[in-house]
Amino acid sequence: MAIFGTVVGTSFLYPNGFKTVTKHSAFSLSRRTTGSSFRLNCSTEKSSIKIVKNPPESTLSELGVRSWPKWGCPPSKFPWTYSSRETCYLLEGKVKVYPDDGEAVEIGAGDMVVFPKGMTCTWDVSQAVDKHYKFD
Protein backbone atom coordinates (compact mmCIF):
# COMPACT_ATOMS: atom_id res chain seq x y z
CA MET A 1 0.00 0.00 0.00
CA ALA A 2 1.39 3.38 -0.93
CA ILE A 3 1.14 6.16 1.60
CA PHE A 4 1.70 9.74 0.58
CA GLY A 5 2.72 12.41 3.05
CA THR A 6 4.36 12.10 6.43
CA VAL A 7 4.51 8.57 7.78
CA VAL A 8 4.64 9.40 11.48
CA GLY A 9 2.29 8.71 14.36
CA THR A 10 -0.73 6.46 14.49
CA SER A 11 -2.06 4.34 11.61
CA PHE A 12 -5.71 3.42 11.07
CA LEU A 13 -6.50 0.68 8.55
CA TYR A 14 -10.10 0.60 7.41
CA PRO A 15 -11.73 -2.52 5.93
CA ASN A 16 -12.23 -0.68 2.62
CA GLY A 17 -8.47 -0.44 2.09
CA PHE A 18 -7.85 3.12 3.28
CA LYS A 19 -4.98 3.66 5.63
CA THR A 20 -4.75 6.96 7.46
CA VAL A 21 -1.47 7.94 9.07
CA THR A 22 -1.65 10.74 11.59
CA LYS A 23 0.57 12.86 13.73
CA HIS A 24 -1.76 14.48 16.27
CA SER A 25 -4.21 16.60 14.26
CA ALA A 26 -2.22 16.15 11.05
CA PHE A 27 -3.71 15.76 7.61
CA SER A 28 -2.69 12.80 5.50
CA LEU A 29 -3.28 11.65 1.98
CA SER A 30 -3.93 7.98 1.42
CA ARG A 31 -4.43 5.84 -1.67
CA ARG A 32 -6.89 3.00 -1.81
CA THR A 33 -5.07 -0.31 -2.28
CA THR A 34 -7.45 -1.53 -4.97
CA GLY A 35 -7.66 1.62 -7.09
CA SER A 36 -6.13 4.91 -7.93
CA SER A 37 -8.53 7.26 -6.16
CA PHE A 38 -7.15 9.54 -3.49
CA ARG A 39 -8.86 10.79 -0.33
CA LEU A 40 -7.87 13.38 2.26
CA ASN A 41 -8.65 12.29 5.82
CA CYS A 42 -8.23 14.16 9.07
CA SER A 43 -7.65 12.05 12.14
CA THR A 44 -6.50 12.88 15.61
CA GLU A 45 -5.46 11.01 18.70
CA LYS A 46 -5.52 12.86 21.97
CA SER A 47 -5.57 11.41 25.49
CA SER A 48 -5.79 7.90 23.91
CA ILE A 49 -9.07 8.89 22.20
CA LYS A 50 -8.97 8.33 18.43
CA ILE A 51 -11.14 10.58 16.25
CA VAL A 52 -11.78 10.33 12.51
CA LYS A 53 -13.60 13.36 11.11
CA ASN A 54 -16.29 12.54 8.53
CA PRO A 55 -15.26 9.01 7.52
CA PRO A 56 -16.50 8.03 4.05
CA GLU A 57 -19.92 6.37 3.81
CA SER A 58 -18.21 3.28 2.39
CA THR A 59 -16.29 2.90 5.67
CA LEU A 60 -19.45 3.28 7.73
CA SER A 61 -21.18 0.65 5.57
CA GLU A 62 -18.31 -1.83 5.74
CA LEU A 63 -18.15 -1.49 9.53
CA GLY A 64 -21.94 -1.92 9.77
CA VAL A 65 -22.25 1.30 11.76
CA ARG A 66 -25.91 1.89 10.84
CA SER A 67 -26.83 -1.48 12.39
CA TRP A 68 -25.13 -0.72 15.73
CA PRO A 69 -27.36 0.23 18.68
CA LYS A 70 -28.18 3.89 19.19
CA TRP A 71 -27.88 6.05 22.30
CA GLY A 72 -28.68 9.66 22.94
CA CYS A 73 -28.85 12.23 25.71
CA PRO A 74 -29.83 15.88 26.19
CA PRO A 75 -27.32 18.57 27.15
CA SER A 76 -25.82 17.45 30.47
CA LYS A 77 -22.60 16.74 32.33
CA PHE A 78 -21.75 13.34 33.82
CA PRO A 79 -18.84 11.07 34.76
CA TRP A 80 -18.18 7.90 32.74
CA THR A 81 -15.80 4.94 32.88
CA TYR A 82 -15.27 2.70 29.86
CA SER A 83 -15.30 -0.93 31.03
CA SER A 84 -14.76 -1.96 27.37
CA ARG A 85 -13.37 -0.24 24.31
CA GLU A 86 -16.13 1.75 22.58
CA THR A 87 -16.32 2.80 18.95
CA CYS A 88 -19.06 5.29 18.17
CA TYR A 89 -20.29 7.44 15.31
CA LEU A 90 -22.01 10.70 16.24
CA LEU A 91 -25.07 11.51 14.15
CA GLU A 92 -25.90 14.68 16.09
CA GLY A 93 -24.55 16.68 18.96
CA LYS A 94 -21.48 18.28 20.43
CA VAL A 95 -19.49 17.00 23.42
CA LYS A 96 -16.34 17.94 25.28
CA VAL A 97 -14.77 14.86 26.90
CA TYR A 98 -12.46 15.49 29.87
CA PRO A 99 -10.30 12.40 30.55
CA ASP A 100 -9.16 12.18 34.17
CA ASP A 101 -5.55 11.81 33.01
CA GLY A 102 -5.35 13.84 29.81
CA GLU A 103 -6.38 16.79 27.68
CA ALA A 104 -10.01 17.59 26.86
CA VAL A 105 -11.27 16.44 23.44
CA GLU A 106 -14.14 17.95 21.46
CA ILE A 107 -16.27 15.65 19.32
CA GLY A 108 -19.37 16.29 17.26
CA ALA A 109 -21.70 15.17 14.49
CA GLY A 110 -19.86 13.24 11.78
CA ASP A 111 -17.04 12.04 14.04
CA MET A 112 -16.10 8.39 14.48
CA VAL A 113 -14.50 8.03 17.91
CA VAL A 114 -12.71 5.19 19.71
CA PHE A 115 -12.53 5.36 23.52
CA PRO A 116 -10.02 3.00 25.17
CA LYS A 117 -11.00 0.38 27.74
CA GLY A 118 -10.43 1.62 31.30
CA MET A 119 -10.62 5.34 30.55
CA THR A 120 -12.41 7.45 33.15
CA CYS A 121 -13.69 10.84 32.03
CA THR A 122 -16.43 13.45 32.27
CA TRP A 123 -18.78 14.07 29.37
CA ASP A 124 -19.96 17.68 28.95
CA VAL A 125 -22.75 17.54 26.36
CA SER A 126 -23.48 21.03 25.00
CA GLN A 127 -25.80 19.88 22.16
CA ALA A 128 -28.04 16.80 22.40
CA VAL A 129 -26.26 13.63 21.29
CA ASP A 130 -27.52 10.87 19.01
CA LYS A 131 -24.93 8.21 18.19
CA HIS A 132 -24.39 4.65 17.02
CA TYR A 133 -22.05 2.69 19.29
CA LYS A 134 -20.32 -0.66 19.64
CA PHE A 135 -18.42 -2.11 22.60
CA ASP A 136 -15.55 -4.54 21.95
FENKA-V323548 format. One record per run of one state. SS is the DSSP state (~ for helix, > for strand, _ for the rest). FROM is the first residue (numbers start at 1). LEN is the number of residues. If there is no record, write none. Layout:
# FENKA-V323548
ss=[SS;SS]
from=[FROM;FROM]
len=[LEN;LEN]
This chain:
# FENKA-V323548
ss=[_;>;_;>;_;>;_;>;_;>;_;>;_;~;_;~;_;>;_;>;_;>;_;>;_;>;_;>;_]
from=[1;3;5;10;14;19;23;27;32;38;47;49;54;57;64;65;68;69;74;76;82;86;100;105;109;111;116;120;136]
len=[2;2;5;4;5;4;4;5;6;9;2;5;3;7;1;3;1;5;2;6;4;14;5;4;2;5;4;16;1]
